[in-house]
């Protein structure tokens, strides 16, 4: 039996493994799920050990542990560093889920549940592929090191120091990432770049407590009114970020970059219909894909305060809070951008309220893979073999902090090889993973390992 035959014969077991994994509510941002994070890391470590004779260890960090494994039994073959993450986003808002987020449910060829697409389904694939090779050949076709973290959804804040302290242990020829979704469900694609990110939270405070809106309204600042005014000042009416200095280090997209995006088959009407959006919006002078891939953004991720319960409570809120995040393009420094945003909040602060900026540092640099990288060529060859269609090169509007960390500390590039797709509602209610993508990913990863193992012979 070949590895591909083994994977096909064990499809049901692979699916059950994913369902078991997705039942663990490994929400990294919520301290109430600390035990669940430990349980998820232990599940991954046990799964690696069951796959074959892989040396597995748990590596502590300043936060959630990293699970590491290695098999170096192919001395003449290249070494891949396999990356994935076992943490997930919070499931909120719970009332919008059709089924319980941590009770995975099968419907219409899909498995629904928080984390099934980002990133538990895709990161399960290399574990299953390793098991298939050991079960059929007794060995892997190349050397493999696994690194699975539990903090990707909160900016991989402790992964950089761990990589820096373990450069020799993590040495490899290339990174193959199970994270980083494909562009569309109907077209194989390879992501060649991702944007960076920086996030912050802030609070506006007026009086020392909520006040009666009849007795005090109009004479004491309403923190929510002030928040609305301040947040509105972050953008001009044409969608451009109004923060001074925000675009200082942003280079204009090259003609070649813009031409490559124009040449892609993109149906904007279909895109808007799938999102339920009445129209596109954003920085004037750029197309929708250029705004998503080539331009920086500033988004309000949450804003709240005052009374939110049933009925009414006529108060003048004394406090309002907001969360912001910026997606960054090459040459923008996250800490510099954060400082610009804070300065804007300070200088545009409405009268009658004070400002407090808080929250742990959440930042990552943008990333691009060299266009002639051998791992990229291998991925394109494999995807064409699996889908019988040439893969297109695209970019990612979101952020994978690890890519820049691997490049900076280890000097190696990252190939995105995830089989989730951008429409699978990760970070949203009713996240799902197509069973077809699970099976296609299993075949593609097995073919990738076999193909890349012969790279040194080419």
VEXBA-294202 format. One record per residue (C-alpha): residue number from 1; residue in three letters; x, y, z. Coordinates in nm, 2 decimals. Each point is the difference from the previous one (the first is absolute). Layout:
// residues N
> NUM, Ala, X, Y, Z .
...
***
This chain:
// residues 458
> 1, Unk, 0.00, 0.00, 0.00 .
> 2, Unk, 0.12, 0.35, -0.09 .
> 3, Unk, -0.03, 0.30, 0.23 .
> 4, Unk, -0.27, 0.14, -0.22 .
> 5, Unk, -0.19, -0.33, 0.01 .
> 6, Unk, 0.03, 0.00, 0.38 .
> 7, Unk, -0.13, 0.35, 0.03 .
> 8, Unk, -0.30, -0.08, -0.22 .
> 9, Unk, -0.08, -0.32, 0.20 .
> 10, Unk, 0.01, 0.20, 0.33 .
> 11, Unk, -0.21, 0.30, -0.10 .
> 12, Unk, -0.26, -0.07, 0.27 .
> 13, Unk, 0.26, -0.03, 0.27 .
> 14, Unk, 0.16, 0.33, -0.11 .
> 15, Unk, -0.33, 0.17, 0.03 .
> 16, Unk, -0.07, -0.14, 0.34 .
> 17, Unk, 0.34, 0.12, 0.11 .
> 18, Unk, -0.09, 0.35, -0.12 .
> 19, Unk, -0.33, -0.01, 0.19 .
> 20, Unk, 0.17, -0.11, 0.32 .
> 21, Unk, 0.26, 0.28, -0.04 .
> 22, Unk, -0.26, 0.27, -0.07 .
> 23, Unk, -0.19, -0.09, 0.32 .
> 24, Unk, 0.28, 0.15, 0.21 .
> 25, Unk, -0.08, 0.37, 0.05 .
> 26, Unk, 0.35, 0.12, -0.04 .
> 27, Unk, -0.07, 0.38, 0.01 .
> 28, Unk, 0.34, 0.15, 0.06 .
> 29, Unk, -0.11, 0.35, 0.08 .
> 30, Unk, -0.23, -0.10, 0.29 .
> 31, Unk, 0.16, -0.09, 0.33 .
> 32, Unk, -0.31, -0.21, 0.08 .
> 33, Unk, 0.12, -0.25, -0.26 .
> 34, Unk, 0.35, -0.04, 0.14 .
> 35, Unk, -0.06, -0.37, 0.09 .
> 36, Unk, -0.15, -0.05, -0.35 .
> 37, Unk, 0.32, 0.14, -0.16 .
> 38, Unk, 0.20, -0.25, 0.20 .
> 39, Unk, -0.23, -0.28, -0.10 .
> 40, Unk, 0.02, 0.10, -0.37 .
> 41, Unk, 0.39, 0.00, 0.01 .
> 42, Unk, -0.01, -0.35, 0.16 .
> 43, Unk, -0.24, -0.12, -0.27 .
> 44, Unk, 0.24, 0.12, -0.27 .
> 45, Unk, 0.30, -0.16, 0.17 .
> 46, Unk, -0.18, -0.33, 0.04 .
> 47, Unk, -0.10, 0.01, -0.36 .
> 48, Unk, 0.36, 0.05, -0.11 .
> 49, Unk, 0.12, -0.29, 0.20 .
> 50, Unk, -0.27, -0.23, -0.14 .
> 51, Unk, 0.10, 0.10, -0.35 .
> 52, Unk, 0.34, -0.18, 0.02 .
> 53, Unk, 0.34, 0.01, 0.16 .
> 54, Unk, 0.01, 0.38, 0.03 .
> 55, Unk, 0.19, 0.16, 0.29 .
> 56, Unk, -0.26, 0.22, 0.16 .
> 57, Unk, 0.03, 0.26, 0.28 .
> 58, Unk, -0.20, 0.28, 0.15 .
> 59, Unk, 0.19, 0.33, 0.01 .
> 60, Unk, -0.12, 0.26, 0.26 .
> 61, Unk, -0.02, 0.36, -0.09 .
> 62, Unk, -0.11, 0.31, 0.18 .
> 63, Unk, -0.36, -0.10, -0.10 .
> 64, Unk, -0.14, -0.31, -0.15 .
> 65, Unk, 0.24, -0.29, -0.08 .
> 66, Unk, 0.15, -0.09, -0.34 .
> 67, Unk, -0.02, -0.36, -0.11 .
> 68, Unk, 0.32, -0.11, -0.18 .
> 69, Unk, 0.08, -0.32, -0.18 .
> 70, Unk, 0.27, -0.13, -0.24 .
> 71, Unk, 0.09, -0.29, -0.21 .
> 72, Unk, 0.35, 0.02, -0.16 .
> 73, Unk, 0.03, -0.34, -0.15 .
> 74, Unk, 0.07, 0.11, -0.36 .
> 75, Unk, 0.36, 0.14, 0.02 .
> 76, Unk, 0.03, 0.07, -0.38 .
> 77, Unk, -0.34, 0.17, -0.03 .
> 78, Unk, -0.10, 0.36, 0.07 .
> 79, Unk, -0.16, 0.10, 0.33 .
> 80, Unk, -0.34, 0.16, 0.02 .
> 81, Unk, -0.13, 0.20, 0.31 .
> 82, Unk, -0.37, -0.06, 0.02 .
> 83, Unk, -0.20, 0.28, 0.16 .
> 84, Unk, -0.36, 0.02, 0.14 .
> 85, Unk, -0.19, 0.13, 0.30 .
> 86, Unk, -0.24, -0.17, 0.23 .
> 87, Unk, -0.16, 0.31, 0.15 .
> 88, Unk, -0.33, 0.15, -0.13 .
> 89, Unk, -0.20, 0.32, 0.00 .
> 90, Unk, -0.28, 0.06, 0.25 .
> 91, Unk, -0.33, -0.14, -0.13 .
> 92, Unk, -0.20, 0.32, 0.07 .
> 93, Unk, -0.27, 0.10, -0.08 .
> 94, Unk, -0.14, -0.33, 0.11 .
> 95, Unk, -0.36, 0.07, -0.10 .
> 96, Unk, 0.10, 0.01, -0.37 .
> 97, Unk, 0.12, -0.36, 0.00 .
> 98, Unk, -0.23, -0.26, -0.15 .
> 99, Unk, 0.17, -0.27, 0.20 .
> 100, Unk, 0.22, 0.01, 0.32 .
> 101, Unk, 0.34, 0.13, -0.10 .
> 102, Unk, 0.19, -0.26, 0.19 .
> 103, Unk, -0.23, -0.29, -0.08 .
> 104, Unk, 0.10, -0.06, -0.37 .
> 105, Unk, -0.28, -0.09, -0.23 .
> 106, Unk, 0.00, -0.15, -0.35 .
> 107, Unk, -0.23, 0.17, -0.25 .
> 108, Unk, 0.00, -0.01, -0.38 .
> 109, Unk, 0.36, -0.12, -0.04 .
> 110, Unk, 0.13, 0.23, 0.25 .
> 111, Unk, 0.10, -0.02, 0.37 .
> 112, Unk, -0.11, 0.31, 0.20 .
> 113, Unk, 0.18, 0.12, 0.32 .
> 114, Unk, 0.23, 0.26, 0.13 .
> 115, Unk, 0.36, -0.06, -0.12 .
> 116, Unk, -0.08, -0.28, -0.26 .
> 117, Unk, 0.13, 0.22, -0.28 .
> 118, Unk, 0.23, 0.23, 0.19 .
> 119, Unk, 0.21, -0.20, 0.07 .
> 120, Unk, -0.08, -0.34, 0.14 .
> 121, Unk, -0.11, -0.17, -0.32 .
> 122, Unk, 0.29, 0.12, -0.21 .
> 123, Unk, 0.26, -0.07, 0.28 .
> 124, Unk, -0.14, -0.35, 0.05 .
> 125, Unk, 0.09, -0.08, -0.36 .
> 126, Unk, 0.38, -0.03, 0.05 .
> 127, Unk, -0.05, -0.21, 0.31 .
> 128, Unk, -0.22, -0.24, -0.20 .
> 129, Unk, 0.25, 0.00, -0.29 .
> 130, Unk, 0.29, -0.09, 0.23 .
> 131, Unk, -0.20, -0.29, 0.13 .
> 132, Unk, -0.07, -0.12, -0.35 .
> 133, Unk, 0.36, 0.00, -0.10 .
> 134, Unk, 0.11, -0.19, 0.32 .
> 135, Unk, -0.28, -0.25, -0.04 .
> 136, Unk, 0.08, -0.08, -0.37 .
> 137, Unk, 0.37, 0.07, -0.04 .
> 138, Unk, 0.13, 0.00, 0.36 .
> 139, Unk, 0.16, 0.34, -0.06 .
> 140, Unk, -0.06, 0.35, -0.13 .
> 141, Unk, 0.15, 0.10, -0.34 .
> 142, Unk, 0.18, 0.30, 0.15 .
> 143, Unk, 0.09, 0.14, 0.34 .
> 144, Unk, -0.28, 0.17, 0.18 .
> 145, Unk, -0.02, 0.23, 0.30 .
> 146, Unk, -0.34, 0.10, 0.14 .
> 147, Unk, -0.07, 0.32, 0.19 .
> 148, Unk, -0.36, 0.06, 0.12 .
> 149, Unk, -0.07, 0.31, 0.21 .
> 150, Unk, -0.29, 0.11, 0.21 .
> 151, Unk, 0.01, 0.38, -0.05 .
> 152, Unk, -0.04, 0.07, -0.37 .
> 153, Unk, -0.34, 0.16, 0.07 .
> 154, Unk, 0.16, 0.24, 0.24 .
> 155, Unk, 0.29, 0.10, -0.21 .
> 156, Unk, 0.25, -0.28, 0.07 .
> 157, Unk, 0.13, 0.22, 0.28 .
> 158, Unk, 0.23, -0.26, 0.16 .
> 159, Unk, 0.11, -0.19, -0.31 .
> 160, Unk, 0.27, 0.24, -0.11 .
> 161, Unk, 0.21, -0.04, 0.32 .
> 162, Unk, -0.04, -0.38, -0.02 .
> 163, Unk, 0.12, -0.01, -0.36 .
> 164, Unk, 0.29, 0.23, 0.08 .
> 165, Unk, 0.10, -0.23, 0.29 .
> 166, Unk, -0.02, -0.32, -0.21 .
> 167, Unk, 0.15, 0.09, -0.33 .
> 168, Unk, 0.21, -0.32, -0.03 .
> 169, Unk, -0.29, -0.22, 0.10 .
> 170, Unk, -0.23, 0.16, -0.26 .
> 171, Unk, 0.25, 0.01, -0.28 .
> 172, Unk, -0.17, -0.10, -0.33 .
> 173, Unk, 0.00, 0.07, -0.38 .
> 174, Unk, -0.34, 0.14, -0.01 .
> 175, Unk, -0.33, 0.05, 0.20 .
> 176, Unk, -0.31, -0.17, -0.13 .
> 177, Unk, -0.30, 0.17, 0.17 .
> 178, Unk, -0.33, -0.17, 0.07 .
> 179, Unk, -0.14, 0.35, 0.06 .
> 180, Unk, -0.09, 0.26, -0.26 .
> 181, Unk, -0.32, -0.08, -0.19 .
> 182, Unk, -0.03, -0.02, -0.37 .
> 183, Unk, -0.17, 0.29, -0.18 .
> 184, Unk, -0.31, -0.18, -0.15 .
> 185, Unk, -0.17, -0.34, 0.02 .
> 186, Unk, -0.01, -0.04, -0.38 .
> 187, Unk, 0.36, 0.08, -0.08 .
> 188, Unk, 0.33, -0.13, 0.14 .
> 189, Unk, 0.22, 0.28, 0.11 .
> 190, Unk, 0.34, 0.07, 0.17 .
> 191, Unk, 0.03, 0.30, 0.23 .
> 192, Unk, 0.32, 0.19, -0.05 .
> 193, Unk, -0.04, 0.28, 0.25 .
> 194, Unk, -0.19, 0.11, 0.31 .
> 195, Unk, -0.06, 0.33, 0.18 .
> 196, Unk, 0.13, 0.08, 0.34 .
> 197, Unk, -0.21, 0.11, 0.30 .
> 198, Unk, -0.01, 0.22, 0.30 .
> 199, Unk, -0.29, 0.03, 0.25 .
> 200, Unk, -0.08, 0.20, 0.30 .
> 201, Unk, -0.29, 0.07, 0.25 .
> 202, Unk, -0.10, 0.32, 0.15 .
> 203, Unk, -0.25, 0.15, 0.25 .
> 204, Unk, -0.17, 0.34, 0.03 .
> 205, Unk, -0.12, 0.10, 0.34 .
> 206, Unk, -0.21, 0.30, 0.10 .
> 207, Unk, -0.17, 0.01, 0.34 .
> 208, Unk, 0.08, -0.25, 0.28 .
> 209, Unk, -0.32, -0.19, -0.07 .
> 210, Unk, -0.29, -0.03, -0.24 .
> 211, Unk, -0.24, 0.30, 0.06 .
> 212, Unk, -0.37, 0.06, -0.04 .
> 213, Unk, -0.04, 0.13, -0.35 .
> 214, Unk, -0.28, 0.24, 0.10 .
> 215, Unk, 0.17, 0.15, 0.29 .
> 216, Unk, 0.35, 0.02, -0.14 .
> 217, Unk, -0.04, -0.04, -0.38 .
> 218, Unk, 0.13, 0.30, -0.20 .
> 219, Unk, 0.22, 0.11, 0.28 .
> 220, Unk, 0.25, -0.29, 0.05 .
> 221, Unk, 0.18, -0.17, -0.29 .
> 222, Unk, -0.16, -0.32, -0.13 .
> 223, Unk, 0.28, -0.25, -0.05 .
> 224, Unk, -0.17, -0.18, -0.28 .
> 225, Unk, -0.06, 0.33, -0.19 .
> 226, Unk, 0.36, 0.08, 0.04 .
> 227, Unk, 0.10, -0.35, -0.12 .
> 228, Unk, -0.21, 0.03, -0.31 .
> 229, Unk, 0.16, 0.34, -0.08 .
> 230, Unk, 0.35, -0.13, 0.06 .
> 231, Unk, -0.04, -0.32, -0.20 .
> 232, Unk, -0.15, 0.19, -0.29 .
> 233, Unk, 0.31, 0.22, -0.01 .
> 234, Unk, 0.22, -0.30, -0.09 .
> 235, Unk, -0.11, 0.01, -0.36 .
> 236, Unk, -0.09, 0.25, -0.26 .
> 237, Unk, -0.33, -0.03, -0.19 .
> 238, Unk, 0.17, -0.17, -0.30 .
> 239, Unk, 0.13, -0.29, 0.21 .
> 240, Unk, 0.36, 0.12, 0.04 .
> 241, Unk, 0.15, -0.03, 0.35 .
> 242, Unk, 0.02, 0.35, 0.15 .
> 243, Unk, 0.28, -0.07, 0.25 .
> 244, Unk, 0.30, 0.22, -0.06 .
> 245, Unk, 0.31, -0.20, -0.10 .
> 246, Unk, -0.20, -0.32, -0.07 .
> 247, Unk, 0.10, -0.01, -0.37 .
> 248, Unk, 0.36, 0.14, 0.04 .
> 249, Unk, 0.17, -0.33, -0.07 .
> 250, Unk, -0.25, -0.14, -0.24 .
> 251, Unk, 0.14, -0.05, -0.35 .
> 252, Unk, -0.24, 0.03, -0.30 .
> 253, Unk, -0.07, -0.34, -0.15 .
> 254, Unk, 0.20, -0.07, -0.31 .
> 255, Unk, -0.15, -0.02, -0.35 .
> 256, Unk, 0.08, -0.37, -0.01 .
> 257, Unk, -0.17, -0.07, 0.34 .
> 258, Unk, -0.32, 0.18, -0.11 .
> 259, Unk, 0.01, -0.17, -0.34 .
> 260, Unk, 0.03, -0.35, 0.16 .
> 261, Unk, -0.31, 0.08, 0.21 .
> 262, Unk, -0.20, 0.13, -0.29 .
> 263, Unk, 0.08, -0.32, -0.19 .
> 264, Unk, -0.16, -0.22, 0.27 .
> 265, Unk, -0.36, -0.12, -0.06 .
> 266, Unk, -0.19, 0.20, 0.26 .
> 267, Unk, -0.38, 0.05, 0.00 .
> 268, Unk, -0.06, 0.29, 0.23 .
> 269, Unk, -0.38, -0.03, -0.02 .
> 270, Unk, 0.02, -0.37, 0.11 .
> 271, Unk, 0.25, 0.10, 0.27 .
> 272, Unk, -0.25, 0.26, 0.14 .
> 273, Unk, -0.29, -0.23, -0.03 .
> 274, Unk, 0.17, -0.28, 0.20 .
> 275, Unk, 0.07, 0.25, 0.28 .
> 276, Unk, -0.34, 0.15, -0.01 .
> 277, Unk, 0.15, 0.35, -0.05 .
> 278, Unk, -0.18, 0.26, -0.21 .
> 279, Unk, 0.31, 0.16, -0.14 .
> 280, Unk, 0.38, 0.00, 0.02 .
> 281, Unk, 0.17, 0.26, 0.22 .
> 282, Unk, 0.35, 0.12, 0.05 .
> 283, Unk, 0.29, 0.22, -0.09 .
> 284, Unk, -0.07, 0.19, -0.33 .
> 285, Unk, 0.22, -0.09, -0.30 .
> 286, Unk, 0.04, -0.36, 0.08 .
> 287, Unk, -0.19, -0.32, -0.09 .
> 288, Unk, -0.16, -0.23, 0.26 .
> 289, Unk, 0.29, -0.25, -0.03 .
> 290, Unk, 0.26, 0.28, 0.01 .
> 291, Unk, -0.16, 0.13, 0.32 .
> 292, Unk, 0.01, -0.35, 0.15 .
> 293, Unk, 0.35, -0.10, -0.10 .
> 294, Unk, 0.21, 0.31, -0.07 .
> 295, Unk, -0.13, 0.28, 0.21 .
> 296, Unk, 0.01, 0.06, 0.38 .
> 297, Unk, -0.33, 0.03, 0.20 .
> 298, Unk, -0.13, 0.11, 0.34 .
> 299, Unk, -0.31, -0.18, 0.13 .
> 300, Unk, -0.21, 0.04, 0.31 .
> 301, Unk, -0.05, -0.36, 0.13 .
> 302, Unk, -0.23, 0.09, 0.29 .
> 303, Unk, -0.15, 0.29, 0.18 .
> 304, Unk, -0.22, 0.00, 0.30 .
> 305, Unk, -0.13, 0.17, 0.32 .
> 306, Unk, -0.31, 0.11, 0.18 .
> 307, Unk, -0.31, -0.21, 0.04 .
> 308, Unk, -0.04, -0.31, -0.23 .
> 309, Unk, -0.27, -0.20, 0.18 .
> 310, Unk, -0.37, -0.04, -0.09 .
> 311, Unk, -0.22, 0.31, -0.01 .
> 312, Unk, 0.15, 0.33, 0.10 .
> 313, Unk, 0.21, 0.16, 0.27 .
> 314, Unk, 0.02, 0.37, -0.05 .
> 315, Unk, 0.36, 0.07, 0.09 .
> 316, Unk, 0.29, 0.21, -0.12 .
> 317, Unk, 0.28, -0.25, -0.02 .
> 318, Unk, 0.31, 0.09, 0.18 .
> 319, Unk, 0.22, -0.25, -0.19 .
> 320, Unk, 0.04, -0.13, -0.35 .
> 321, Unk, 0.26, -0.25, -0.14 .
> 322, Unk, 0.12, -0.10, -0.34 .
> 323, Unk, 0.24, -0.24, -0.17 .
> 324, Unk, 0.20, 0.10, -0.32 .
> 325, Unk, 0.22, -0.20, -0.23 .
> 326, Unk, 0.21, 0.11, -0.30 .
> 327, Unk, 0.11, -0.23, -0.29 .
> 328, Unk, 0.34, 0.11, -0.12 .
> 329, Unk, 0.19, -0.03, -0.33 .
> 330, Unk, 0.38, -0.03, -0.06 .
> 331, Unk, 0.21, 0.27, 0.17 .
> 332, Unk, -0.26, 0.09, 0.26 .
> 333, Unk, 0.12, -0.06, 0.35 .
> 334, Unk, -0.27, -0.12, 0.25 .
> 335, Unk, 0.13, 0.20, 0.30 .
> 336, Unk, 0.04, 0.32, -0.21 .
> 337, Unk, -0.36, -0.04, -0.13 .
> 338, Unk, -0.13, -0.06, 0.35 .
> 339, Unk, 0.17, 0.32, 0.12 .
> 340, Unk, -0.16, 0.20, -0.29 .
> 341, Unk, -0.35, -0.13, 0.09 .
> 342, Unk, 0.05, 0.07, 0.37 .
> 343, Unk, 0.12, 0.36, -0.08 .
> 344, Unk, -0.31, 0.04, -0.22 .
> 345, Unk, -0.23, -0.11, 0.29 .
> 346, Unk, 0.17, 0.24, 0.23 .
> 347, Unk, -0.01, 0.30, -0.23 .
> 348, Unk, -0.36, -0.06, -0.11 .
> 349, Unk, -0.14, -0.08, 0.35 .
> 350, Unk, -0.34, 0.17, 0.05 .
> 351, Unk, -0.05, 0.23, 0.29 .
> 352, Unk, -0.12, -0.14, 0.33 .
> 353, Unk, 0.16, -0.35, -0.01 .
> 354, Unk, 0.34, -0.15, 0.07 .
> 355, Unk, 0.18, -0.27, -0.20 .
> 356, Unk, 0.17, -0.32, 0.11 .
> 357, Unk, 0.18, -0.23, -0.25 .
> 358, Unk, 0.05, -0.36, 0.12 .
> 359, Unk, 0.03, -0.36, -0.10 .
> 360, Unk, 0.29, -0.23, -0.07 .
> 361, Unk, 0.22, 0.05, -0.30 .
> 362, Unk, -0.15, -0.16, -0.31 .
> 363, Unk, 0.22, 0.07, -0.30 .
> 364, Unk, 0.15, -0.17, -0.30 .
> 365, Unk, 0.19, 0.10, -0.31 .
> 366, Unk, -0.11, -0.06, -0.36 .
> 367, Unk, 0.15, -0.29, -0.20 .
> 368, Unk, 0.08, -0.09, -0.36 .
> 369, Unk, 0.16, -0.32, -0.13 .
> 370, Unk, 0.25, 0.02, -0.28 .
> 371, Unk, -0.18, -0.08, -0.33 .
> 372, Unk, 0.26, -0.26, -0.10 .
> 373, Unk, 0.00, -0.19, 0.33 .
> 374, Unk, 0.03, -0.38, -0.07 .
> 375, Unk, -0.27, -0.08, 0.26 .
> 376, Unk, -0.24, 0.23, -0.19 .
> 377, Unk, 0.08, -0.18, -0.33 .
> 378, Unk, -0.07, -0.34, 0.18 .
> 379, Unk, -0.33, 0.13, 0.13 .
> 380, Unk, -0.11, 0.12, -0.35 .
> 381, Unk, 0.10, -0.34, -0.15 .
> 382, Unk, -0.19, -0.20, 0.26 .
> 383, Unk, -0.32, 0.22, -0.02 .
> 384, Unk, -0.01, -0.04, -0.37 .
> 385, Unk, 0.03, -0.37, 0.04 .
> 386, Unk, -0.28, -0.02, 0.26 .
> 387, Unk, -0.24, 0.24, -0.17 .
> 388, Unk, 0.10, -0.04, -0.36 .
> 389, Unk, 0.01, 0.37, -0.02 .
> 390, Unk, 0.29, 0.25, 0.02 .
> 391, Unk, 0.01, 0.18, 0.34 .
> 392, Unk, -0.01, 0.38, 0.01 .
> 393, Unk, 0.22, 0.22, 0.21 .
> 394, Unk, -0.19, 0.22, 0.24 .
> 395, Unk, 0.06, 0.20, 0.32 .
> 396, Unk, -0.16, -0.01, 0.34 .
> 397, Unk, -0.17, 0.30, 0.17 .
> 398, Unk, 0.04, -0.16, 0.34 .
> 399, Unk, 0.32, -0.06, 0.21 .
> 400, Unk, 0.21, -0.30, 0.09 .
> 401, Unk, 0.26, 0.13, 0.24 .
> 402, Unk, 0.21, -0.31, -0.01 .
> 403, Unk, 0.12, 0.06, -0.36 .
> 404, Unk, 0.20, 0.30, 0.09 .
> 405, Unk, 0.13, -0.16, 0.32 .
> 406, Unk, 0.12, -0.31, -0.19 .
> 407, Unk, 0.17, 0.22, -0.26 .
> 408, Unk, 0.16, 0.23, 0.26 .
> 409, Unk, 0.13, -0.26, 0.24 .
> 410, Unk, 0.05, -0.31, -0.22 .
> 411, Unk, 0.06, 0.16, -0.34 .
> 412, Unk, -0.26, -0.22, -0.17 .
> 413, Unk, -0.32, 0.07, -0.19 .
> 414, Unk, -0.35, -0.13, 0.05 .
> 415, Unk, -0.22, -0.17, -0.26 .
> 416, Unk, -0.37, 0.03, 0.08 .
> 417, Unk, -0.16, -0.34, -0.06 .
> 418, Unk, -0.34, 0.02, 0.17 .
> 419, Unk, -0.31, -0.16, -0.14 .
> 420, Unk, -0.26, 0.21, 0.17 .
> 421, Unk, -0.15, 0.27, -0.22 .
> 422, Unk, -0.08, 0.37, 0.07 .
> 423, Unk, -0.37, -0.05, -0.01 .
> 424, Unk, -0.01, -0.25, 0.29 .
> 425, Unk, -0.10, 0.26, 0.26 .
> 426, Unk, 0.30, -0.03, 0.23 .
> 427, Unk, -0.01, 0.27, 0.27 .
> 428, Unk, -0.38, 0.01, -0.05 .
> 429, Unk, -0.30, -0.21, 0.11 .
> 430, Unk, -0.06, -0.33, -0.18 .
> 431, Unk, 0.36, -0.06, -0.10 .
> 432, Unk, 0.03, -0.31, -0.21 .
> 433, Unk, 0.25, -0.22, -0.19 .
> 434, Unk, -0.09, -0.18, -0.32 .
> 435, Unk, 0.06, -0.38, 0.02 .
> 436, Unk, 0.11, 0.02, -0.36 .
> 437, Unk, 0.28, 0.24, 0.09 .
> 438, Unk, 0.11, -0.23, 0.29 .
> 439, Unk, 0.04, -0.29, -0.25 .
> 440, Unk, 0.17, 0.21, -0.27 .
> 441, Unk, 0.23, 0.14, 0.26 .
> 442, Unk, 0.10, -0.34, 0.12 .
> 443, Unk, 0.09, -0.11, -0.35 .
> 444, Unk, 0.18, 0.33, -0.08 .
> 445, Unk, 0.22, -0.01, 0.32 .
> 446, Unk, 0.10, -0.36, -0.07 .
> 447, Unk, 0.10, 0.10, -0.36 .
> 448, Unk, 0.18, 0.31, 0.12 .
> 449, Unk, 0.22, -0.20, 0.24 .
> 450, Unk, 0.09, -0.25, -0.27 .
> 451, Unk, 0.07, 0.27, -0.26 .
> 452, Unk, 0.20, 0.23, 0.23 .
> 453, Unk, 0.21, -0.29, 0.12 .
> 454, Unk, 0.16, -0.02, -0.34 .
> 455, Unk, 0.07, 0.37, -0.02 .
> 456, Unk, 0.38, -0.05, 0.06 .
> 457, Unk, 0.01, -0.23, -0.30 .
> 458, Unk, -0.15, 0.25, -0.24 .
***
